[in-house]
Structures are given as structure tokens and as C-alpha cells.
Amino acid sequence: MVKLPTERPAGCPFDPPAELRDFPPITRMTFPDRHEGWLVTGHTLARAVLADRRFSSRYELMHYPLADLGEMPPAPVGDMTGMDAPEHTRFRKLLTGKFTVRRMSLLTERVEQITAEHLDAMERHGGPVDLVQAFAQPIPALMICELLGVPYAERDTFHRHTVALSGADANHEEQFAAYTAIQAYVRELVEAKRAEPTDDLLSDLTTTDLTDEELAGVGSFLLGAGLDTTTNLLALGTFALLQHPDQVAALRSDPELAEQAVEELLRYLTIAHTGARSALEDVELDGHLIKAGETVAISAQAANRDPGRFPDPDRLDLRRQATGHLGFGHGIHQCLGQQLARVEMRVAFPALLRRFPALRLAVPAEEVPMRHGLDVYGVYRLPVTW
């Protein structure tokens, strides 16, 4: 039996815990609540579990791998991450057509506009600035406003709530108040779209069989799934690039490299680092019998550093063909908004580096506050100057 390691190597904020390398692709694991389950670290096995319908995503059936949360409740209404088919299929079918590559590509011009506006504001302000507050957080927040159809007059209020929800300085009471305020706002937004539809995702969904409660749940789910993840991809990705000046030079010299660069950063950083599934029946996996009811922890960060799949995996190489990474998961629960996140990053990283050729950290790297112990890894703040 092993325990899930969570401590990252000293001085290496982008690397997974070193102990993960010592484990075989699948091994027995003791969970924080003392459940005896499994840990998967191999790339091939991780993809196999994520694609296998015999493993459930329902929260109430699984044991959480990162902390002892006791008996977990079922997923809130609209939270597709905690659903299995056929309930998951019903929601996913309604949303898949809203997140196609083509539709997300059409938003590129708006992403470029929002990115340029925030770079202008940074330039006017002058360094140092916190890149999270000035750049990484507002871009995905405003794009979610675009998707959900949040009126322009209400976007500042909406953004304040999202900042309070994920900020390093917010206590639990403030975060809960912000979460409650966002849910209440989304419910009001659903009612407004029912009464007077506009050209946005929520208005489109009012023509389906989803109830108001389900629509509000989906809206809150999309907000949570799309904001915190992309914010940390942009901030932690910038931190990683600034620590690898040779890669910054490559990206600046070759604008066509942006697409490959984003995939490599997704692999290298793996901010959604650990998932879980629970066996609905006995399953044999790589010669091991996973018994019904046992939870399998999936270390996506270890799988994305599997040398059997990615040669020299600890090297950040923006020219690498990083296809097949688990940065967005795999299987039926693969990230619904992955194409929008890709558009945002393909625009934002090159634009930031072009605008500020001398961009650098404003504090020593070891003083950047990291988000340890959370589902989504990243930074709380990233002080930069130029």
C-alpha cells in the first residue's frame, strides 16, 4: 500500500511529486479516509480507466484521493463531472454542439480584442503588476460572460464575485458568499433569457427540455469549470515560460508555434492533476483485479510525464508533438470547453510576449505563492514587470 504523494520537489514548482516516479503504472493505495483502493500513474492505464464505462464518476460512489472529505454527496444539478450515463449523456448532447472547434474559432476575434484591452491596461499601469489579476483571470472571465450572455453593465459585478471565489486572500466565508451570489445571479440570468432570449449559450439552452434549475446548474458548472482552470493555465504557463527563456525565444520567433506550445504546456503543467473513478463491477486491469466499489485515483500529472509515452518528459519543449496528453482528461468526461481554452491560450501567450519583450518575474521564483493542496494547481499571484 502507498499513499498519494503531494509534495513537489523543492525548487521545481512545475514537476509532479518525485515519489510518483517510483510507483509502477498501477499500485494499491490507501486513501486519506483509509479506503484501500488503487493508484494509476501510467499513461496507457490512465486513458484506459477514463474511457471505461465500468468506472463511475459519481461523487457519492468514490473516495476522494486528496483529503478525507467523509461521505461525499451526489453532484449538484448540472454538474456533469459527477454524472454517469444516461444522465451525463442527456446534458452532454445538449452542450456538445455549442463547443465545436468551428464555433470556438469564431470567438477568436473577441479573445484577441479582450486580450489587447488588458495588455493596453497593463502598459498604462506600468510594472510591476499581478499577472493573475491584470491578465490571466479577466480573459476567461469575460469570455464566460460572452458565452452565458451576461449583460455588459453587469460584468464588473460578476467579475468581482469570481475574483472573491478564487482569490488567495478570501476566507471560506467570503468564498462561500461569492459562490452563493454567483448561483443566485445565474438563476436570475436564466429567467431573463427565458423572457427575452439573446445570442448566447444560455438562451440557446432555453429551447431545450432543461428546467430552470438545470439551466442554472449548467451555467454555474460552466463557470466553475472554465474560469479557474484557464486562469491558472495562463498564469502558471507564463511562469513556466519565464523560467525557460529559450522556449520564450522560440515562441516569439515563430508565431505558428502557438498551437504546439499550448499542447505542450497542457502536458507539462497538468493543472488538473489528480482524478478518481470507482469500479461499478469487478474489472481486471493490467493483471490486477479492481473489485466493485474500489476507487481508482488517476494521477494525470504522472501519466503526462510517463517516459514511455513522452520521451524526456521533464523537459519543456514547445516543439514537441504532445498529442494524447491528459491535460483535458479523456473519455466521455473530457473537458467540454477545451476548444475555447485553447483559443484563449493560443491568443494570449504570444500576445503577452510580443507586447512585453522584457517581461520577467518581479520577485524571486521561490516567492511566487503556489496553490498547493487544491484540485487545480497554479499560482495565487504572479508579480511581473518589464
Number of C-alpha atoms within 10 A of each C-alpha: 12 14 16 20 12 14 14 15 13 10 9 11 22 20 19 25 18 14 14 20 15 7 15 12 19 20 15 19 21 16 24 17 15 11 16 17 23 26 28 28 25 26 25 15 17 26 20 14 24 23 16 14 15 16 23 25 25 19 20 15 20 22 28 24 26 20 12 14 11 10 13 14 12 13 15 16 16 22 20 24 18 20 21 16 14 9 11 18 14 12 18 16 10 14 17 11 11 18 17 15 15 11 13 18 17 12 16 16 12 15 23 17 13 20 23 18 14 17 19 13 13 19 14 9 11 11 15 17 20 19 21 23 18 16 24 29 24 20 27 26 22 21 21 20 19 18 20 24 20 20 12 11 8 10 16 12 10 21 17 11 20 23 20 18 23 18 16 14 12 14 13 10 9 15 19 14 15 21 19 14 15 21 18 13 16 24 19 14 21 25 17 14 21 17 11 9 18 14 12 16 19 24 23 17 20 18 10 10 10 16 12 15 14 18 24 24 20 23 25 24 18 19 21 16 16 21 22 21 19 24 25 24 26 27 24 26 24 25 23 19 21 18 14 14 12 14 18 19 13 16 22 18 11 10 13 12 16 22 16 19 25 23 22 24 24 22 25 26 25 29 25 22 21 23 20 24 26 26 23 17 14 14 17 10 12 9 8 12 10 20 15 14 18 21 28 30 28 26 25 28 28 28 29 30 27 20 15 13 17 20 11 12 17 15 14 20 19 23 16 14 13 21 12 17 24 24 24 20 21 17 14 17 18 15 16 20 20 19 17 25 23 20 21 27 27 23 19 24 23 19 17 17 18 15 13 14 12 10 17 19 21 17 13 8 16 11 11 17 14 16 15 15 11 13 14 17 23 28 22 22 21 27 22 19 18 14
